[in-house]
Amino acid sequence: MTDRQRLEVLDRERCLGLLETVRVGRLVFTEDALPAVQPVNFRMHQERVVVRVAGGAKLAAATGNTVVAFQADELDPDLRNGWSVTVVGHANLITDVTELVELSGTFLQPWVDGRRDHFIRIETEKVTGRRLHAPVPAQPGA
C-alpha cells in the first residue's frame, strides 16, 4: 500500500494570508532580455508584495511598469508537506512620501550589507497557490 498525498488549490485570500507568514521569496523579472530570479526580503502591504532594493536590475524592472512574478513557499521535505504561492503583476517604484514613511518602519534589517533606499510594489493581479498535505496512509482495499 502506498501513502496518498492531497494537493489543495488555494484561493486568493488564503494565498495572501500565507504570504503574510514568511519574509523571503523569489522575484522573477527580465534582465538583459533573459529571465532572472533572485531571493528577496519582502512584506505584504495593502494586499501587494513590497520589496526593498538598493538598485540594479530589480529596480530597473520596477521603473518600467513591467510584469514580474513573485514566489514564496514554506516546504518540509521530511514531512512532504507545505505550500507555495505565486503572484504575477505589474511592478512599480513607490514614490509617494506618505506610503514610503509607512513602509520604512515595517522592514527588518536586510540580510545583505548596504543601503536599500527604494521600494518596489508588485500588484497582485494573478495569485495562485497550492498546499501539499502530509501523506495519509492508504486504506486497505482502496
N, C-alpha and C positions, 0 to 999 in steps of 0.2 A: 504494500500500500504506500502511496505517496502522499505527502502533505500538499494541501491546496492553499494557494495564495489568493487573496482577494484584492483586486485593483479597483479603487474607488475614484471616480471622476469628481473633482471638487468644483463647486460653484464659485462665482466671483467673490462673494462675501467671505467664504471660508478661505479662499486663496489670499485675499488681502489681510485677513486676520493672521494667517500663518506667517506672512511676511513681517508682521509686527514682532514676531518672536525670535528672529535671527538678525544678525548685524553684518554679515558678509554674504555677498552674492557675486555674480559674474556679469559684467557689462559686455554686450556683444555689439560691435559697431564696425564701420568700414574705415580702414586705414590704408592709404595708398592703393585704393581700389581693391583691397583684399579684406576678407573677414578677419577681425581681431577680437580676442576675448581676454579680458583682464579681471582679476578679482578686485573688488572694491568694498569698502565700508559703505553702508547706506542706512537711511532711515526712511520710514514712511511718514508722509506729511500730507494731510488732506487727500488721502487715497492715491497719492502719487509717490513714486520712488524718487528719493533725493540722494544724490551722490556729491560729495565734496572733493574737488580735484585741484591740483596745482596748475595744470595747463596741459599742453601737448595734444595728443591725438584725441583723448576723451573730451577735452574742451572744444576742440575743432569740430567734433561730431555734434556737439550740442549747439554750436552757434549757427549751424545751417538748418535748424529745424528738421533734421534728418530722422528717419525711422531707425530706432535701435531696439535691441532686445535685452532683457534682463532676466536672469535666472537665479533662484536661491533654493536651497533644499536643506533638509535635515534627514540624513540616512544612517541606518545602523546595519552594517554588513553582517554582523554576527547574528542579530535577530531577524535579519532580512525584512526590515520594515522601514517606513519613513515616508517622506513626502517631497515633492518637487513642484515649484510654481514658476511659470514663465510669464513675463509681461512684455508686450510689444506696443510701442507707441513712439510718438514724436518726442525728441529730446530738445530742451530749450535751456538756455542760460538764464538763471534767475537774476533779475536786476532790480526788482522792487525793494527799496530800502527797508520797509516795514517787514516784509517777508524774510529778508536776509537777517535782520536783527532777531526775529523769532527763531529762525533756523540755527543761527550761530550757537545758541545755547544747548541745542539738542545733540550735538556731535561730541563724542568722546575723543580722546587723544588718538590721532591717526597711528596706524601701525608702523608707518614709514616716516622717517625724519623729513622735515621740510614743511614749508608753508602750503596750505590748501586754501586759497583765497576765493575760489569760485564754487558756486553751487549749480548743479545740473538737475533739472526736473524732468522726469520721464512720465509722460501721460500714460495712464493705464487703459489704453484703448482696447487692447485684447489681453485677457487674462485667462490662463489655463493652468490647471493643476491636477495632480494625481497623488493619491495616497496608497501606498502598498502596505497592506496589513500583514502581520505576522502569520506564518503558515498555520493552518488548522489541520490537525490530523484527519485524514480521510476516514470516513465511517465505513465499517465493514459492509460490503455489498454495494457500495456506492460507486 
